[in-house]
Amino acid sequence: MHLGPFDVRRPISVTRVSILLALPALIWLISGSLGDVWSGVPGMLRGLVQVAMAAFAATLAERAAVRVGLIGSSTRASWSLRIPLAAAFAVLLALAAGLDLTSWLLLSVYAASIVVLAAATGRSASRRRRTILLGLILLQIWVLALGLTYRMPGLAPFQPVVDLMMLVGLYWMLREASPKETEASGLRPRPSVECIERLIDHAPAGILIMDMDAGIRYVNRQFATMMGETDEPLAIANLLDLIPDASGRESLRRALAELGDCAEPESGSSVSLPLVGPDGRDVTTDMTLSCASIGGWPLVMAFVQDTSEQTRQTYLLHTMATQDDLTGLPNRSQLSQILADEQGLLVPGALALIDLDRFRQVNESLGHEFGDLLLVAVCARLVEILPPGTPLVRFSGDVLVAVLFGADRKSVVALSERILAAFSAPILINEWEHRQTLSLGIALIPSDGRDVSQLVRKADLALGWAKTSGGGSYAFYDGPVAEQVQRRHRLQGLLRVAIEEQEFHLHYQPRIDLLTRRITGWEALLRWNCRQEGAISPAEFIPVAEESGLILEIGDWVLQQALEQQASWLDQGLNPGTMAVNLSPRQLRRPDLAQRIATMLMRSGVEAGQLELEITETALMEDVQDAIRILNELNDMGVRLSVDDFGTGYSSLGYLRSFPLDRLKIDRSFVSPLGGDGGHHEAITRAIIVLAHSLGLSVVAEGVETEAQLRYLVLNDCEEVQGFLFSRPLPAEACERLLRDGRTLMVRSAEGT
């Protein structure tokens, strides 16, 4: 690729110097007609004219060399080089008196060549002095040779030989002054134009030379390849034509304007530009611009780095940091930014937490791959339902956040009902129809807060309230929710006091064998008689204890008390059967649960087979593999295990078969409609009994309160029951009397006990 006459400083070449050395022949012809005039000039005046002629010729030749690009304007020789040369001519006059005009003209031309060569050797003073010295020595030899031929006519035939020696000497001096590095001199070579072009063309970075209007003068091969042109030259006249957007073009114009008129040699700027090649490829670049004025022409050289891959990696990292890779939604970190960008905390609106009901059980029973597909499908359906432009954020595993800008309570209610209605239709995943309900917790802006964390906290509390109904509903943080929050906060404080003051006690409800009507065991039930508020229902305080973590300490106390009571009855020679104690989900997640229970059994003296642990179906499905491991440890100890409230959770029959269980307890919600117009509840209850028997498990029905319920359970082979029909939960003393009497329990026999 050709650089053009103004692109780089042209180094000395043999061709250009040969043209300069050809001038003597022309001067020789012209000077022949002036010989007679010159011979009539006085000797002293003729010498001065010759000295002036030499200096003038040197200056004229130097300017001509600059003009044609032989040397750069910045390397022109100073008068400190020209004056010694002129003075040297005065010495030569004395040595070579009598030379004719033609010889002096030739001498002047060669002197001019010396100055040009000296200036072209570079800015090093030592190199210039060396060139001048070599040139003067050569001139003196030539002048002496000329003088001898004039004084000795017999040597005239040798004049061409003398001239040839002069030409050879000048060529040798040219080679010595040209960029040829030698070990002796230590001088570095001056590369040729072709060498520079080759180096630039094969540079690892793209190089672009343009004018101040972004007109392209030269591009190297790397830049052309970068833009998709490998074989043909880049057919673009202006860099602006490669920039697709107006902002990028304006950025380039600003960067060029910063360079000014290239008056400062160090002037430079940088700019990042997106480019589009002739083939349509997108390339992101970083350009470093430098400017120089060459021959009066301001030119800009741009070093171009392809940052497309770096930009792509940066984008990927940014995407990973700000976007959920499964759903493609903004992640939790972006919620504050979304509200800040839209000034969402300054205008009325709402923040809604959306939770997939029983999503953990879906993952455990149907697999995480199915759960991922379900979550993606739910997000897609929500995007269709939500108003256009509504931000939807994946806040955590199965919790999403929708930010409803400008919405009032009425519009939020309408939207919530529309969402719930939309999810009444099944979702098709891998040709599998799945019905997924959602629960929504809503905090209003600004009435419920102007801080993101505060809004999320209140929406989460409202979500918890919505889920208490079993899912598929929505709730605002107001009224009952706010009261519930205050109530839970108060209960936490009261529970801590209750633990310290030992305000808890246990009641025991008997489990009855339907064939013998005898007591086969007891269930320990926690009761709290608060000194400040009186009796507080377990349904109210146990969820608070579970949420606060106090259930661990309370649960240990219940286990220890129940085992001590069992030991007391055994010590009295009574036969209480098994003692059943409920385990909370937090207790089940304890890695040392089996070891703790073993310690309590050893401390109480009760055998492991006389302890039964009841775990809810929901607790088992929170982490199936961990639950299987812990239950196997307990089963190996001999502890009996049962599933409490079966039918209310979302368990998988496959996993149910994996648990080392002894008993299934049917929840009271299925037992209550039995014996009347039970409908599908009777079918479900019968199916649970059949399922349990097929798995080798016995069945206990909870909450039996009527004889009709009892008859249905007997007819369908249920082994045991619990409920008010036989006995309410009793204090230990009343239980002891029943055990001591050893009688069977008939219907309502324990009323009033």
PyMOL commands that set and color helices and strands:
alter all, ss='L'
color gray80, all
select helices_A, chain A and resi 14-21+23-39+43-67+73-75+79-95+101-120+125-151+153-177+193-201+221-226+239-242+246-258+308-322+332-341+359-366+368-385+409-422+452-467+480-501+538-548+551-571+585-588+593-604+608-610+617-622+624-637+653-658+668-671+680-694+707-715+732-741
alter helices_A, ss='H'
color red, helices_A
select strands_A, chain A and resi 206-210+216-219+268-276+282-294+297-306+349-356+392-396+399-405+427-429+432-434+438-445+474-476+504-513+519-530+534-536+578-583+611-616+640-646+663-666+698-701+720-721
alter strands_A, ss='S'
color yellow, strands_A
deselect
rebuild
show_as cartoon
